[in-house]
Amino acid sequence: MSDITVKDNIDAAPPASAWRDFWRIFLRNKVAVIALAVVLVIALVAIFAPFITPQDPYDLRSLVLRDARRPPGFVGANGMHYLLGTDSQGRDLLSAIIYGLRISLEMGLIAGAVAFTIGAIVGCFAAYAGGRFETFIMRLVDVQLSFPAILLAFVVAALLGQGKGQLILALVFAQYAYFVRTAHGAASAERQKDYVQAALSIPMSGWFVVTRHILPNSLPPLIVVATVQVASAISLEATLSFLGVGLPPTEPSLGMLIANGFQYLLSGRYWISIYPGVALIILIMAINLVGDQVRDQLNPRLRK
């Protein structure tokens, strides 16, 4: 009995060399390494935003309306140097962008994690249960995936109203189906393998079989989807805020910053919308480049 227990524990733990090989191959791709460095730098800047930003964009007392829409390099009446200029409300644009990146990462990571958890569990249980439950879940997913994610997120956000919690729910609803389909495909393949069939022949709860055997071995494709969906969630959040159904005006979202400066774009005040847009593009591109490398390494068909 002890031999079986020890063997199960050894098989369940991924070899340390696998992680070393993963990072060794990852570090060979200089583009992916630079992209990962950009993501980490943005994350650190976002985490320590209250300590490094020249101005707190949430503090209305620090805003000077007569300094609104000032160009980059402007020095205000209070002696403050606006490196990237100011927005339409007189906020320091650099501070607003840093806080906007913080919100974008927060929304993307939370929505991605919740959608990942729901989708992985539902997809794996659908593959495990089979029958009508599997058919119902997958047909529901097919119907949802036939609609654009932005349309689903827009409808839910419009119904729930503005706020962080409401926006996260809208993003999760728009994205969880991608995880369900991926988890179902991976779990269906795992369910046919001998070790799962052996586990099914022993009286065990479905929860134990799924969480102990099927789900852990279905994670690689889910991790790939997660990197893509985090970037997608950030893009959706910015789009919804740009359309006015995302975060409230008191939150300096990148999408809202772009929307606020859009009306001044043709009048020469390009910085109000261009700089937040560039920051958003850099963040999304960096995450996608990291995700592409992770996909190439975790997909055996793409490995050479």
C-alpha positions as CSV (number, residue, x, y, z in Angstrom):
1,M,0.0,0.0,0.0
2,S,2.8,2.4,0.9
3,D,4.5,1.7,-2.5
4,I,1.4,2.7,-4.4
5,T,1.0,5.9,-2.3
6,V,4.6,6.9,-3.0
7,K,4.3,6.2,-6.7
8,D,1.1,8.2,-6.9
9,N,2.8,11.2,-5.2
10,I,5.8,11.0,-7.6
11,D,3.6,10.8,-10.7
12,A,1.4,13.7,-9.5
13,A,4.4,16.1,-9.1
14,P,5.8,17.6,-12.3
15,P,9.5,17.1,-12.6
16,A,11.6,20.1,-11.7
17,S,13.5,19.7,-14.9
18,A,10.4,20.4,-16.9
19,W,10.2,23.9,-15.4
20,R,13.9,24.4,-16.0
21,D,13.5,23.3,-19.6
22,F,10.5,25.6,-20.0
23,W,12.4,28.7,-18.8
24,R,15.6,27.7,-20.7
25,I,13.6,27.6,-24.0
26,F,11.6,30.7,-23.1
27,L,14.8,32.7,-22.4
28,R,16.1,31.9,-25.9
29,N,13.3,34.0,-27.5
30,K,14.5,37.6,-27.0
31,V,11.2,39.1,-28.1
32,A,9.3,37.1,-25.5
33,V,11.9,38.0,-22.8
34,I,11.6,41.7,-23.6
35,A,7.8,41.4,-23.6
36,L,7.8,39.7,-20.2
37,A,10.1,42.4,-18.9
38,V,7.7,45.1,-20.1
39,V,4.8,43.3,-18.4
40,L,6.7,43.0,-15.2
41,V,7.8,46.6,-15.2
42,I,4.2,47.8,-15.9
43,A,3.0,45.6,-13.1
44,L,5.5,47.0,-10.6
45,V,4.8,50.5,-11.7
46,A,1.0,49.8,-11.3
47,I,1.5,48.2,-7.8
48,F,3.5,51.1,-6.5
49,A,1.5,53.8,-8.3
50,P,0.6,55.7,-5.1
51,F,4.3,56.1,-4.3
52,I,5.7,57.1,-7.6
53,T,3.1,59.2,-9.4
54,P,3.4,63.0,-9.2
55,Q,-0.3,63.4,-8.5
56,D,-3.2,61.3,-7.2
57,P,-5.8,61.5,-10.0
58,Y,-8.5,60.4,-7.5
59,D,-7.9,63.4,-5.3
60,L,-10.1,66.2,-6.6
61,R,-8.4,68.7,-4.3
62,S,-5.2,68.3,-6.3
63,L,-6.8,69.2,-9.7
64,V,-6.4,72.6,-11.2
65,L,-9.0,73.2,-13.8
66,R,-7.1,76.1,-15.4
67,D,-4.3,73.7,-16.2
68,A,-6.7,71.5,-18.2
69,R,-5.6,70.3,-21.7
70,R,-2.0,71.6,-21.3
71,P,0.7,70.2,-23.6
72,P,3.5,67.9,-22.5
73,G,6.2,69.6,-20.5
74,F,3.9,72.3,-19.2
75,V,4.7,73.8,-15.8
76,G,1.6,74.7,-13.8
77,A,0.9,77.6,-11.6
78,N,1.6,75.4,-8.6
79,G,5.1,74.6,-9.9
80,M,4.2,71.1,-10.9
81,H,5.9,69.8,-14.1
82,Y,3.4,67.9,-16.3
83,L,5.7,65.6,-18.3
84,L,2.9,64.2,-20.6
85,G,0.6,67.2,-20.2
86,T,-2.9,67.2,-18.7
87,D,-6.2,65.8,-19.6
88,S,-9.6,67.6,-20.0
89,Q,-10.0,67.7,-16.2
90,G,-6.6,69.1,-15.4
91,R,-5.2,65.8,-14.2
92,D,-1.5,65.0,-14.7
93,L,-1.7,62.6,-17.7
94,L,1.3,60.6,-16.6
95,S,-0.3,59.9,-13.2
96,A,-3.7,59.1,-14.8
97,I,-2.0,56.7,-17.3
98,I,-0.2,54.8,-14.5
99,Y,-3.4,54.5,-12.5
100,G,-5.2,53.5,-15.7
101,L,-2.7,50.7,-16.3
102,R,-3.2,49.6,-12.7
103,I,-7.0,49.3,-13.3
104,S,-6.5,47.5,-16.6
105,L,-4.2,44.9,-15.0
106,E,-6.6,44.5,-12.1
107,M,-9.6,44.0,-14.3
108,G,-7.8,41.7,-16.7
109,L,-6.3,39.5,-14.0
110,I,-9.4,39.2,-11.8
111,A,-11.8,38.6,-14.7
112,G,-9.3,36.2,-16.3
113,A,-8.9,34.2,-13.0
114,V,-12.6,34.0,-12.4
115,A,-13.4,33.0,-16.0
116,F,-10.5,30.4,-15.9
117,T,-11.8,28.8,-12.7
118,I,-15.5,28.6,-13.8
119,G,-14.6,27.5,-17.3
120,A,-12.1,24.9,-16.2
121,I,-14.4,23.3,-13.7
122,V,-17.5,23.4,-15.9
123,G,-15.6,22.1,-19.0
124,C,-13.9,19.2,-17.1
125,F,-17.1,18.1,-15.4
126,A,-19.0,18.2,-18.7
127,A,-16.4,15.9,-20.2
128,Y,-16.5,13.7,-17.2
129,A,-20.3,13.4,-16.9
130,G,-21.0,13.1,-20.6
131,G,-24.6,12.4,-21.7
132,R,-27.2,15.1,-21.7
133,F,-25.3,17.4,-19.3
134,E,-22.3,17.5,-21.6
135,T,-24.6,18.1,-24.7
136,F,-26.5,20.9,-22.9
137,I,-23.3,22.7,-21.7
138,M,-21.5,22.5,-25.0
139,R,-24.5,23.6,-27.0
140,L,-24.9,26.6,-24.6
141,V,-21.2,27.4,-25.1
142,D,-21.6,27.1,-28.9
143,V,-24.5,29.6,-28.9
144,Q,-22.6,32.1,-26.7
145,L,-19.4,31.9,-28.8
146,S,-21.5,32.7,-31.9
147,F,-21.8,36.2,-30.6
148,P,-18.9,38.7,-30.4
149,A,-17.4,39.0,-26.9
150,I,-17.7,42.8,-27.0
151,L,-21.4,42.5,-27.7
152,L,-22.0,40.2,-24.8
153,A,-19.9,42.3,-22.4
154,F,-21.6,45.5,-23.6
155,V,-25.1,44.1,-23.0
156,V,-24.3,42.8,-19.5
157,A,-22.4,46.0,-18.5
158,A,-25.3,48.1,-19.7
159,L,-27.8,46.1,-17.7
160,L,-25.7,45.9,-14.5
161,G,-24.5,49.6,-14.5
162,Q,-21.1,51.1,-13.9
163,G,-18.7,49.8,-11.3
164,K,-15.7,47.5,-10.9
165,G,-17.8,44.5,-9.7
166,Q,-20.3,44.9,-12.5
167,L,-17.6,45.3,-15.1
168,I,-15.8,42.1,-13.8
169,L,-19.1,40.2,-14.1
170,A,-19.5,41.4,-17.7
171,L,-16.0,40.4,-18.6
172,V,-16.3,37.0,-17.0
173,F,-19.6,36.3,-18.8
174,A,-18.0,37.3,-22.1
175,Q,-15.0,35.1,-21.7
176,Y,-15.8,32.0,-19.6
177,A,-17.1,30.1,-22.6
178,Y,-13.6,30.0,-24.2
179,F,-12.3,28.2,-21.1
180,V,-15.2,25.8,-21.1
181,R,-14.6,24.7,-24.7
182,T,-10.8,24.4,-24.1
183,A,-11.2,22.5,-20.9
184,H,-13.8,20.2,-22.4
185,G,-11.6,19.3,-25.3
186,A,-8.5,18.6,-23.1
187,A,-10.6,16.7,-20.5
188,S,-12.3,14.6,-23.1
189,A,-8.9,13.4,-24.4
190,E,-7.7,12.8,-20.8
191,R,-10.8,10.8,-19.9
192,Q,-10.0,8.2,-22.5
193,K,-6.5,7.5,-21.1
194,D,-5.8,4.4,-19.1
195,Y,-5.0,6.1,-15.8
196,V,-8.4,7.9,-15.8
197,Q,-10.2,4.7,-16.7
198,A,-8.5,2.9,-13.9
199,A,-9.5,5.7,-11.5
200,L,-13.1,5.5,-12.8
201,S,-13.2,1.7,-12.0
202,I,-12.6,2.5,-8.3
203,P,-15.5,3.9,-6.3
204,M,-14.5,7.6,-6.2
205,S,-16.4,10.8,-6.2
206,G,-16.6,12.7,-9.5
207,W,-15.1,15.7,-7.8
208,F,-12.0,13.7,-6.8
209,V,-11.5,12.2,-10.2
210,V,-11.9,15.6,-12.0
211,T,-9.7,17.6,-9.6
212,R,-7.1,15.0,-8.9
213,H,-6.7,13.4,-12.3
214,I,-8.4,15.2,-15.2
215,L,-8.0,18.9,-14.4
216,P,-4.3,18.9,-13.6
217,N,-3.4,17.3,-16.9
218,S,-5.7,19.7,-18.8
219,L,-4.0,22.8,-17.6
220,P,-1.4,23.4,-20.4
221,P,-4.0,24.5,-23.0
222,L,-5.9,26.4,-20.4
223,I,-2.8,28.4,-19.5
224,V,-2.4,29.3,-23.1
225,V,-6.0,30.5,-23.4
226,A,-5.6,32.4,-20.1
227,T,-2.8,34.6,-21.4
228,V,-4.8,35.5,-24.5
229,Q,-8.0,36.2,-22.5
230,V,-6.2,38.4,-20.0
231,A,-5.1,40.6,-22.8
232,S,-8.6,40.4,-24.3
233,A,-10.2,41.4,-21.0
234,I,-8.0,44.4,-20.8
235,S,-9.0,45.4,-24.3
236,L,-12.7,44.8,-23.5
237,E,-12.5,46.9,-20.3
238,A,-10.9,49.8,-22.3
239,T,-13.5,49.5,-25.0
240,L,-16.5,49.4,-22.6
241,S,-15.1,52.4,-20.7
242,F,-14.6,54.2,-24.0
243,L,-18.3,53.5,-24.9
244,G,-19.4,54.8,-21.5
245,V,-20.7,51.6,-19.9
246,G,-17.5,50.5,-18.1
247,L,-16.0,52.2,-15.1
248,P,-17.5,55.4,-13.6
249,P,-15.9,58.8,-14.5
250,T,-14.1,58.9,-11.1
251,E,-11.9,56.0,-12.2
252,P,-9.0,57.0,-14.6
253,S,-9.5,54.0,-16.9
254,L,-7.4,54.1,-20.1
255,G,-10.5,53.7,-22.2
256,M,-12.1,56.7,-20.5
257,L,-8.9,58.8,-20.9
258,I,-9.0,58.0,-24.6
259,A,-12.7,58.9,-24.8
260,N,-12.2,62.2,-22.9
261,G,-9.4,63.2,-25.3
262,F,-11.0,62.0,-28.5
263,Q,-13.0,65.1,-29.0
264,Y,-9.9,67.2,-28.8
265,L,-7.9,65.1,-31.3
266,L,-8.6,67.2,-34.3
267,S,-7.9,70.4,-32.5
268,G,-4.3,69.6,-32.0
269,R,-4.5,68.3,-28.4
270,Y,-3.4,64.8,-29.4
271,W,-1.7,63.8,-26.2
272,I,-4.9,63.4,-24.2
273,S,-6.0,60.4,-26.2
274,I,-2.8,59.3,-28.0
275,Y,-0.6,58.7,-24.9
276,P,-3.2,56.5,-23.1
277,G,-3.8,54.6,-26.3
278,V,-0.1,53.9,-26.8
279,A,0.2,52.7,-23.2
280,L,-2.8,50.4,-23.7
281,I,-1.3,49.0,-27.0
282,I,2.1,48.3,-25.4
283,L,0.5,46.4,-22.5
284,I,-1.7,44.3,-24.7
285,M,1.0,43.6,-27.2
286,A,3.5,42.6,-24.5
287,I,1.0,40.1,-22.9
288,N,0.1,38.6,-26.3
289,L,3.8,38.1,-27.2
290,V,4.4,36.3,-23.9
291,G,1.2,34.2,-24.6
292,D,2.5,33.3,-28.1
293,Q,5.7,32.0,-26.7
294,V,3.9,30.0,-23.9
295,R,1.6,28.6,-26.6
296,D,4.5,27.5,-28.8
297,Q,6.2,25.7,-25.8
298,L,3.1,24.0,-24.4
299,N,1.7,22.9,-27.8
300,P,3.5,19.7,-28.8
301,R,2.6,20.2,-32.4
302,L,4.4,23.6,-32.5
303,R,7.5,22.4,-30.6
304,K,10.5,21.6,-32.7
